[in-house]
Amino acid sequence: MIELRHLKKTYENAEPLKDVSVTIRDGDVVAVIGPSGTGKSTLLRCLNLLEQPTDGQIFLNGEEITARGCDVRRARRKMGMVFQSFNLFGHLTVIENLMVPSMDLLGMGKQEAYDRGIELLRRVGLREKAMSYPDELSGGQQQRVAIARTLAMDPEIILLDEPTSALDPTMVSEVQAVIRDLSRSGKTMMIVTHEMNFARAIANRVFFMDEGGICEDGTPEEIFDHPKKEQTRRFIKRLRVLELVVDSKNFDFIGAGAEIDRYCLQNDVAPREKYRIRLAVEELVQQILLPRLPQPQILVSVERSMQDESTTVMVSYAGERFDPRDTDNELSLTILKSTAAELAYSYDEDERLPNRVEVRMIGKC
């Protein structure tokens, strides 16, 4: 079991880990996802002490490995690391790459290390490459050798840092297949990955990291299908978001229209769909809500999904319960409905802006 308590890592101009506390159970296969620069790789490097945490504690099976005087080499033997770059020894054959650490660090004899290495190469589908050199292999094959070398140390925990990010797309599946097989072995694993489908298929637990911490922790179904946090939802759905705050009846709708135009241009929104987005915002906010709200507090979010190229206009506002579909402005409501594939309203009294309207836009046609 791994336990992190208030783990922090600070550099001179950055703080990739701000305050991480979590427990990883034996046998967990954890996928770590999130935007670039949010501390995912730093978390792995701190776990096996390649990076020394600035503050906080790491416990491995009840022993604090960040304590002064702890045998770091012994702790690292329990945690194998697979890097983005393969880090193989170019002057050694594939089998020698597996034998050397087994002999030097585990004290195996030459024959035992050889037999163990051959068995692991067979497991990753590379038995016939035992006498080849790394530069004679494809990128996918080199990464499979790197995984086999990690397994040769018989670690309790396996850490994989973006193991497919340096590979040609045609080679990704062969490495993922090896890792998927490995995930069924019962070993504790933590995998930093940007491949969402892979993370969903391989893990029993997913960490979504953002702003230097674990923003959300749950099963793949919870994280990918029912995320609780707004940051998670936007990341999973690959949303590009434009937000407008309308807090005055004199709001600059001309300037807002120009912002929407720029947003649509940046996200390849078709001209006719862009027109419908602008029309939905103008009719809903300017014509229906503003006349109704004496002191407007309105948040407009335009969300473009890069997964399916769909766009949703979401409008949240303060005040008593008011469904725009009950408006007396029938003309604006008719125009609003003409822009929407779906129009939904909800009210949550616990929210700062309890009224919420979602307008799923009609797409390309």
Contacts in CASP RR format, 6 or more apart in sequence:
PFRMAT RR
TARGET T0000
AUTHOR 0000-0000-0000
METHOD contacts of the structure
MODEL  1
MIELRHLKKTYENAEPLKDVSVTIRDGDVVAVIGPSGTGKSTLLRCLNLL
EQPTDGQIFLNGEEITARGCDVRRARRKMGMVFQSFNLFGHLTVIENLMV
PSMDLLGMGKQEAYDRGIELLRRVGLREKAMSYPDELSGGQQQRVAIART
LAMDPEIILLDEPTSALDPTMVSEVQAVIRDLSRSGKTMMIVTHEMNFAR
AIANRVFFMDEGGICEDGTPEEIFDHPKKEQTRRFIKRLRVLELVVDSKN
FDFIGAGAEIDRYCLQNDVAPREKYRIRLAVEELVQQILLPRLPQPQILV
SVERSMQDESTTVMVSYAGERFDPRDTDNELSLTILKSTAAELAYSYDED
ERLPNRVEVRMIGKC
1 23 0 8 1.000
1 24 0 8 1.000
1 25 0 8 1.000
1 26 0 8 1.000
1 59 0 8 1.000
1 60 0 8 1.000
1 61 0 8 1.000
1 62 0 8 1.000
2 23 0 8 1.000
2 24 0 8 1.000
2 47 0 8 1.000
2 58 0 8 1.000
2 59 0 8 1.000
2 60 0 8 1.000
2 157 0 8 1.000
2 188 0 8 1.000
3 22 0 8 1.000
3 23 0 8 1.000
3 24 0 8 1.000
3 57 0 8 1.000
3 58 0 8 1.000
3 59 0 8 1.000
3 62 0 8 1.000
4 20 0 8 1.000
4 21 0 8 1.000
4 22 0 8 1.000
4 23 0 8 1.000
4 47 0 8 1.000
4 56 0 8 1.000
4 57 0 8 1.000
4 58 0 8 1.000
4 59 0 8 1.000
5 21 0 8 1.000
5 56 0 8 1.000
5 57 0 8 1.000
5 58 0 8 1.000
5 59 0 8 1.000
6 19 0 8 1.000
6 20 0 8 1.000
6 21 0 8 1.000
6 55 0 8 1.000
6 56 0 8 1.000
6 57 0 8 1.000
7 17 0 8 1.000
7 19 0 8 1.000
7 20 0 8 1.000
7 21 0 8 1.000
7 43 0 8 1.000
7 46 0 8 1.000
7 53 0 8 1.000
7 55 0 8 1.000
7 56 0 8 1.000
7 57 0 8 1.000
7 58 0 8 1.000
8 15 0 8 1.000
8 17 0 8 1.000
8 18 0 8 1.000
8 19 0 8 1.000
8 20 0 8 1.000
8 53 0 8 1.000
8 54 0 8 1.000
8 55 0 8 1.000
8 56 0 8 1.000
9 15 0 8 1.000
9 16 0 8 1.000
9 17 0 8 1.000
9 39 0 8 1.000
9 42 0 8 1.000
9 46 0 8 1.000
9 51 0 8 1.000
9 53 0 8 1.000
9 54 0 8 1.000
10 54 0 8 1.000
10 55 0 8 1.000
15 212 0 8 1.000
16 37 0 8 1.000
16 38 0 8 1.000
16 39 0 8 1.000
16 42 0 8 1.000
16 212 0 8 1.000
17 39 0 8 1.000
17 42 0 8 1.000
17 43 0 8 1.000
17 46 0 8 1.000
17 53 0 8 1.000
17 212 0 8 1.000
17 213 0 8 1.000
18 211 0 8 1.000
18 212 0 8 1.000
18 213 0 8 1.000
19 213 0 8 1.000
20 43 0 8 1.000
20 212 0 8 1.000
20 213 0 8 1.000
20 214 0 8 1.000
22 207 0 8 1.000
22 214 0 8 1.000
22 217 0 8 1.000
24 30 0 8 1.000
24 188 0 8 1.000
24 190 0 8 1.000
25 188 0 8 1.000
26 188 0 8 1.000
27 186 0 8 1.000
27 187 0 8 1.000
27 188 0 8 1.000
27 189 0 8 1.000
28 188 0 8 1.000
28 189 0 8 1.000
28 204 0 8 1.000
28 205 0 8 1.000
29 183 0 8 1.000
29 188 0 8 1.000
29 189 0 8 1.000
29 191 0 8 1.000
29 202 0 8 1.000
29 203 0 8 1.000
29 204 0 8 1.000
29 205 0 8 1.000
30 189 0 8 1.000
30 190 0 8 1.000
30 191 0 8 1.000
30 203 0 8 1.000
30 204 0 8 1.000
30 205 0 8 1.000
30 206 0 8 1.000
30 207 0 8 1.000
31 191 0 8 1.000
31 193 0 8 1.000
31 198 0 8 1.000
31 199 0 8 1.000
31 200 0 8 1.000
31 202 0 8 1.000
31 203 0 8 1.000
31 205 0 8 1.000
31 206 0 8 1.000
31 207 0 8 1.000
31 220 0 8 1.000
32 40 0 8 1.000
32 43 0 8 1.000
32 44 0 8 1.000
32 190 0 8 1.000
32 191 0 8 1.000
32 192 0 8 1.000
32 193 0 8 1.000
32 206 0 8 1.000
32 207 0 8 1.000
32 209 0 8 1.000
33 40 0 8 1.000
33 192 0 8 1.000
33 193 0 8 1.000
33 194 0 8 1.000
33 196 0 8 1.000
33 199 0 8 1.000
33 206 0 8 1.000
33 207 0 8 1.000
33 208 0 8 1.000
33 209 0 8 1.000
33 223 0 8 1.000
33 235 0 8 1.000
34 40 0 8 1.000
34 194 0 8 1.000
34 208 0 8 1.000
34 209 0 8 1.000
34 210 0 8 1.000
34 235 0 8 1.000
35 210 0 8 1.000
35 235 0 8 1.000
38 209 0 8 1.000
38 210 0 8 1.000
38 211 0 8 1.000
38 212 0 8 1.000
38 213 0 8 1.000
39 209 0 8 1.000
39 212 0 8 1.000
39 213 0 8 1.000
40 192 0 8 1.000
40 209 0 8 1.000
41 161 0 8 1.000
41 162 0 8 1.000
41 192 0 8 1.000
42 51 0 8 1.000
43 192 0 8 1.000
43 209 0 8 1.000
44 81 0 8 1.000
44 159 0 8 1.000
44 161 0 8 1.000
44 190 0 8 1.000
44 192 0 8 1.000
45 51 0 8 1.000
45 161 0 8 1.000
46 52 0 8 1.000
46 53 0 8 1.000
46 58 0 8 1.000
47 58 0 8 1.000
47 79 0 8 1.000
47 157 0 8 1.000
47 159 0 8 1.000
47 190 0 8 1.000
48 75 0 8 1.000
48 76 0 8 1.000
48 79 0 8 1.000
48 80 0 8 1.000
48 81 0 8 1.000
48 159 0 8 1.000
49 58 0 8 1.000
49 65 0 8 1.000
49 66 0 8 1.000
49 72 0 8 1.000
49 75 0 8 1.000
49 76 0 8 1.000
50 81 0 8 1.000
53 66 0 8 1.000
56 66 0 8 1.000
57 64 0 8 1.000
57 66 0 8 1.000
57 67 0 8 1.000
58 64 0 8 1.000
58 65 0 8 1.000
58 66 0 8 1.000
59 65 0 8 1.000
60 75 0 8 1.000
60 78 0 8 1.000
60 79 0 8 1.000
60 157 0 8 1.000
61 156 0 8 1.000
63 70 0 8 1.000
64 70 0 8 1.000
65 72 0 8 1.000
65 75 0 8 1.000
77 105 0 8 1.000
77 106 0 8 1.000
77 153 0 8 1.000
77 155 0 8 1.000
78 155 0 8 1.000
78 156 0 8 1.000
78 157 0 8 1.000
79 155 0 8 1.000
79 156 0 8 1.000
79 157 0 8 1.000
79 158 0 8 1.000
79 159 0 8 1.000
80 150 0 8 1.000
80 153 0 8 1.000
80 155 0 8 1.000
80 157 0 8 1.000
80 158 0 8 1.000
80 159 0 8 1.000
81 150 0 8 1.000
81 159 0 8 1.000
81 160 0 8 1.000
81 161 0 8 1.000
82 143 0 8 1.000
82 146 0 8 1.000
82 147 0 8 1.000
82 150 0 8 1.000
82 158 0 8 1.000
82 159 0 8 1.000
82 160 0 8 1.000
82 161 0 8 1.000
82 163 0 8 1.000
83 146 0 8 1.000
83 161 0 8 1.000
83 163 0 8 1.000
84 161 0 8 1.000
84 162 0 8 1.000
84 163 0 8 1.000
84 165 0 8 1.000
84 166 0 8 1.000
85 166 0 8 1.000
86 134 0 8 1.000
86 139 0 8 1.000
86 142 0 8 1.000
86 143 0 8 1.000
86 145 0 8 1.000
86 146 0 8 1.000
86 166 0 8 1.000
87 146 0 8 1.000
88 97 0 8 1.000
88 134 0 8 1.000
88 142 0 8 1.000
88 145 0 8 1.000
88 146 0 8 1.000
88 149 0 8 1.000
89 96 0 8 1.000
89 97 0 8 1.000
89 100 0 8 1.000
89 134 0 8 1.000
90 133 0 8 1.000
90 134 0 8 1.000
90 135 0 8 1.000
91 133 0 8 1.000
92 100 0 8 1.000
92 133 0 8 1.000
93 130 0 8 1.000
93 131 0 8 1.000
93 132 0 8 1.000
93 133 0 8 1.000
94 121 0 8 1.000
94 126 0 8 1.000
94 129 0 8 1.000
94 130 0 8 1.000
94 131 0 8 1.000
94 132 0 8 1.000
94 133 0 8 1.000
94 134 0 8 1.000
94 137 0 8 1.000
94 145 0 8 1.000
95 114 0 8 1.000
95 117 0 8 1.000
95 118 0 8 1.000
95 121 0 8 1.000
95 130 0 8 1.000
95 131 0 8 1.000
97 134 0 8 1.000
97 145 0 8 1.000
97 149 0 8 1.000
98 113 0 8 1.000
98 116 0 8 1.000
98 117 0 8 1.000
98 120 0 8 1.000
98 121 0 8 1.000
98 145 0 8 1.000
98 148 0 8 1.000
98 149 0 8 1.000
98 152 0 8 1.000
99 110 0 8 1.000
99 113 0 8 1.000
99 114 0 8 1.000
99 117 0 8 1.000
99 152 0 8 1.000
101 149 0 8 1.000
101 152 0 8 1.000
101 153 0 8 1.000
102 108 0 8 1.000
102 112 0 8 1.000
102 113 0 8 1.000
102 116 0 8 1.000
102 117 0 8 1.000
102 152 0 8 1.000
102 153 0 8 1.000
103 109 0 8 1.000
103 110 0 8 1.000
103 113 0 8 1.000
105 153 0 8 1.000
106 153 0 8 1.000
106 154 0 8 1.000
108 116 0 8 1.000
113 152 0 8 1.000
116 152 0 8 1.000
117 130 0 8 1.000
117 148 0 8 1.000
117 152 0 8 1.000
118 127 0 8 1.000
118 130 0 8 1.000
120 148 0 8 1.000
120 151 0 8 1.000
120 152 0 8 1.000
121 127 0 8 1.000
121 129 0 8 1.000
121 130 0 8 1.000
121 145 0 8 1.000
121 148 0 8 1.000
123 148 0 8 1.000
123 151 0 8 1.000
123 181 0 8 1.000
124 144 0 8 1.000
124 145 0 8 1.000
124 147 0 8 1.000
124 148 0 8 1.000
124 178 0 8 1.000
125 144 0 8 1.000
125 178 0 8 1.000
126 141 0 8 1.000
126 144 0 8 1.000
126 145 0 8 1.000
126 148 0 8 1.000
129 136 0 8 1.000
129 137 0 8 1.000
129 141 0 8 1.000
129 145 0 8 1.000
134 142 0 8 1.000
134 145 0 8 1.000
137 145 0 8 1.000
138 168 0 8 1.000
138 171 0 8 1.000
139 166 0 8 1.000
139 167 0 8 1.000
139 168 0 8 1.000
139 171 0 8 1.000
140 167 0 8 1.000
140 171 0 8 1.000
140 174 0 8 1.000
140 175 0 8 1.000
141 174 0 8 1.000
143 163 0 8 1.000
143 164 0 8 1.000
143 166 0 8 1.000
143 167 0 8 1.000
143 171 0 8 1.000
143 175 0 8 1.000
144 174 0 8 1.000
144 175 0 8 1.000
144 178 0 8 1.000
147 160 0 8 1.000
147 163 0 8 1.000
147 175 0 8 1.000
147 178 0 8 1.000
147 179 0 8 1.000
147 182 0 8 1.000
150 158 0 8 1.000
151 158 0 8 1.000
151 182 0 8 1.000
155 187 0 8 1.000
156 187 0 8 1.000
156 188 0 8 1.000
157 187 0 8 1.000
157 188 0 8 1.000
157 189 0 8 1.000
157 190 0 8 1.000
158 182 0 8 1.000
158 187 0 8 1.000
158 188 0 8 1.000
158 189 0 8 1.000
158 190 0 8 1.000
159 189 0 8 1.000
159 190 0 8 1.000
159 191 0 8 1.000
160 179 0 8 1.000
160 189 0 8 1.000
160 190 0 8 1.000
160 191 0 8 1.000
160 192 0 8 1.000
160 193 0 8 1.000
161 192 0 8 1.000
162 192 0 8 1.000
162 193 0 8 1.000
162 194 0 8 1.000
163 175 0 8 1.000
163 179 0 8 1.000
163 191 0 8 1.000
163 193 0 8 1.000
164 171 0 8 1.000
164 172 0 8 1.000
164 175 0 8 1.000
164 176 0 8 1.000
164 193 0 8 1.000
164 195 0 8 1.000
164 198 0 8 1.000
165 194 0 8 1.000
167 175 0 8 1.000
172 195 0 8 1.000
176 195 0 8 1.000
176 198 0 8 1.000
176 202 0 8 1.000
179 191 0 8 1.000
179 202 0 8 1.000
180 201 0 8 1.000
180 202 0 8 1.000
182 189 0 8 1.000
183 189 0 8 1.000
183 202 0 8 1.000
183 203 0 8 1.000
191 199 0 8 1.000
191 202 0 8 1.000
191 203 0 8 1.000
193 199 0 8 1.000
196 224 0 8 1.000
196 236 0 8 1.000
199 206 0 8 1.000
199 220 0 8 1.000
200 206 0 8 1.000
200 220 0 8 1.000
200 224 0 8 1.000
203 220 0 8 1.000
204 219 0 8 1.000
204 220 0 8 1.000
205 217 0 8 1.000
205 218 0 8 1.000
205 219 0 8 1.000
205 220 0 8 1.000
206 217 0 8 1.000
206 218 0 8 1.000
206 219 0 8 1.000
206 220 0 8 1.000
206 222 0 8 1.000
206 223 0 8 1.000
206 224 0 8 1.000
207 214 0 8 1.000
207 216 0 8 1.000
207 217 0 8 1.000
207 218 0 8 1.000
208 214 0 8 1.000
208 215 0 8 1.000
208 216 0 8 1.000
208 217 0 8 1.000
208 223 0 8 1.000
208 227 0 8 1.000
208 229 0 8 1.000
208 231 0 8 1.000
208 232 0 8 1.000
208 235 0 8 1.000
208 236 0 8 1.000
209 215 0 8 1.000
210 231 0 8 1.000
210 232 0 8 1.000
210 235 0 8 1.000
211 231 0 8 1.000
215 229 0 8 1.000
215 231 0 8 1.000
215 232 0 8 1.000
216 223 0 8 1.000
216 227 0 8 1.000
216 228 0 8 1.000
216 229 0 8 1.000
216 231 0 8 1.000
216 232 0 8 1.000
222 228 0 8 1.000
223 232 0 8 1.000
223 236 0 8 1.000
224 236 0 8 1.000
227 233 0 8 1.000
227 236 0 8 1.000
233 239 0 8 1.000
234 241 0 8 1.000
234 303 0 8 1.000
237 303 0 8 1.000
237 305 0 8 1.000
237 307 0 8 1.000
238 305 0 8 1.000
238 306 0 8 1.000
238 307 0 8 1.000
239 303 0 8 1.000
239 304 0 8 1.000
239 305 0 8 1.000
239 306 0 8 1.000
240 263 0 8 1.000
240 266 0 8 1.000
240 267 0 8 1.000
240 303 0 8 1.000
240 304 0 8 1.000
240 306 0 8 1.000
241 301 0 8 1.000
241 302 0 8 1.000
241 303 0 8 1.000
241 304 0 8 1.000
242 259 0 8 1.000
242 260 0 8 1.000
242 263 0 8 1.000
242 301 0 8 1.000
242 302 0 8 1.000
243 299 0 8 1.000
243 300 0 8 1.000
243 301 0 8 1.000
243 302 0 8 1.000
244 256 0 8 1.000
244 259 0 8 1.000
244 281 0 8 1.000
244 299 0 8 1.000
244 300 0 8 1.000
244 301 0 8 1.000
244 302 0 8 1.000
245 298 0 8 1.000
245 299 0 8 1.000
245 300 0 8 1.000
246 285 0 8 1.000
246 290 0 8 1.000
246 296 0 8 1.000
246 298 0 8 1.000
246 299 0 8 1.000
246 300 0 8 1.000
247 296 0 8 1.000
247 297 0 8 1.000
247 298 0 8 1.000
248 296 0 8 1.000
249 290 0 8 1.000
249 296 0 8 1.000
251 290 0 8 1.000
251 296 0 8 1.000
253 282 0 8 1.000
253 286 0 8 1.000
256 281 0 8 1.000
256 300 0 8 1.000
257 278 0 8 1.000
257 281 0 8 1.000
260 274 0 8 1.000
260 277 0 8 1.000
260 278 0 8 1.000
260 281 0 8 1.000
260 302 0 8 1.000
261 274 0 8 1.000
261 278 0 8 1.000
263 269 0 8 1.000
263 302 0 8 1.000
263 304 0 8 1.000
264 273 0 8 1.000
264 274 0 8 1.000
264 277 0 8 1.000
267 304 0 8 1.000
267 306 0 8 1.000
268 309 0 8 1.000
269 277 0 8 1.000
269 304 0 8 1.000
269 311 0 8 1.000
270 363 0 8 1.000
270 364 0 8 1.000
272 364 0 8 1.000
272 365 0 8 1.000
273 311 0 8 1.000
273 361 0 8 1.000
273 362 0 8 1.000
273 363 0 8 1.000
273 364 0 8 1.000
276 339 0 8 1.000
276 361 0 8 1.000
276 362 0 8 1.000
276 363 0 8 1.000
277 302 0 8 1.000
277 311 0 8 1.000
277 313 0 8 1.000
277 339 0 8 1.000
277 361 0 8 1.000
279 335 0 8 1.000
279 336 0 8 1.000
279 339 0 8 1.000
280 313 0 8 1.000
280 336 0 8 1.000
280 339 0 8 1.000
280 340 0 8 1.000
280 359 0 8 1.000
280 361 0 8 1.000
281 300 0 8 1.000
281 302 0 8 1.000
281 313 0 8 1.000
281 315 0 8 1.000
283 332 0 8 1.000
283 333 0 8 1.000
283 335 0 8 1.000
283 336 0 8 1.000
283 339 0 8 1.000
284 313 0 8 1.000
284 315 0 8 1.000
284 324 0 8 1.000
284 332 0 8 1.000
284 336 0 8 1.000
284 357 0 8 1.000
284 359 0 8 1.000
285 298 0 8 1.000
285 300 0 8 1.000
285 315 0 8 1.000
287 329 0 8 1.000
287 332 0 8 1.000
288 324 0 8 1.000
288 327 0 8 1.000
288 329 0 8 1.000
288 332 0 8 1.000
288 333 0 8 1.000
288 336 0 8 1.000
289 296 0 8 1.000
289 298 0 8 1.000
289 315 0 8 1.000
289 317 0 8 1.000
289 324 0 8 1.000
290 296 0 8 1.000
291 329 0 8 1.000
292 322 0 8 1.000
292 327 0 8 1.000
293 317 0 8 1.000
293 318 0 8 1.000
293 319 0 8 1.000
295 318 0 8 1.000
296 317 0 8 1.000
297 317 0 8 1.000
297 318 0 8 1.000
297 319 0 8 1.000
297 353 0 8 1.000
298 315 0 8 1.000
298 316 0 8 1.000
298 317 0 8 1.000
298 318 0 8 1.000
298 353 0 8 1.000
299 315 0 8 1.000
299 316 0 8 1.000
299 317 0 8 1.000
299 353 0 8 1.000
300 313 0 8 1.000
300 314 0 8 1.000
300 315 0 8 1.000
301 313 0 8 1.000
301 314 0 8 1.000
301 315 0 8 1.000
301 316 0 8 1.000
302 311 0 8 1.000
302 312 0 8 1.000
302 313 0 8 1.000
302 314 0 8 1.000
303 311 0 8 1.000
303 312 0 8 1.000
303 313 0 8 1.000
303 314 0 8 1.000
304 310 0 8 1.000
304 311 0 8 1.000
305 311 0 8 1.000
305 312 0 8 1.000
309 363 0 8 1.000
309 364 0 8 1.000
310 360 0 8 1.000
310 361 0 8 1.000
310 363 0 8 1.000
311 360 0 8 1.000
311 361 0 8 1.000
311 363 0 8 1.000
312 358 0 8 1.000
312 359 0 8 1.000
312 360 0 8 1.000
312 361 0 8 1.000
313 358 0 8 1.000
313 359 0 8 1.000
313 361 0 8 1.000
314 356 0 8 1.000
314 357 0 8 1.000
314 358 0 8 1.000
314 359 0 8 1.000
315 356 0 8 1.000
315 357 0 8 1.000
315 359 0 8 1.000
316 351 0 8 1.000
316 353 0 8 1.000
316 355 0 8 1.000
316 356 0 8 1.000
316 357 0 8 1.000
317 353 0 8 1.000
317 355 0 8 1.000
318 352 0 8 1.000
318 353 0 8 1.000
318 354 0 8 1.000
318 355 0 8 1.000
319 354 0 8 1.000
319 355 0 8 1.000
321 347 0 8 1.000
321 354 0 8 1.000
321 355 0 8 1.000
322 355 0 8 1.000
323 345 0 8 1.000
324 333 0 8 1.000
324 336 0 8 1.000
324 345 0 8 1.000
324 357 0 8 1.000
325 333 0 8 1.000
325 343 0 8 1.000
325 345 0 8 1.000
327 333 0 8 1.000
336 343 0 8 1.000
336 359 0 8 1.000
337 343 0 8 1.000
339 359 0 8 1.000
339 361 0 8 1.000
339 362 0 8 1.000
340 359 0 8 1.000
340 360 0 8 1.000
340 361 0 8 1.000
340 362 0 8 1.000
341 360 0 8 1.000
341 361 0 8 1.000
341 362 0 8 1.000
341 363 0 8 1.000
342 358 0 8 1.000
342 359 0 8 1.000
342 360 0 8 1.000
343 357 0 8 1.000
343 358 0 8 1.000
343 359 0 8 1.000
343 360 0 8 1.000
344 357 0 8 1.000
344 358 0 8 1.000
344 360 0 8 1.000
345 355 0 8 1.000
345 356 0 8 1.000
345 357 0 8 1.000
345 358 0 8 1.000
346 356 0 8 1.000
346 358 0 8 1.000
347 354 0 8 1.000
347 355 0 8 1.000
347 356 0 8 1.000
348 354 0 8 1.000
348 356 0 8 1.000
END
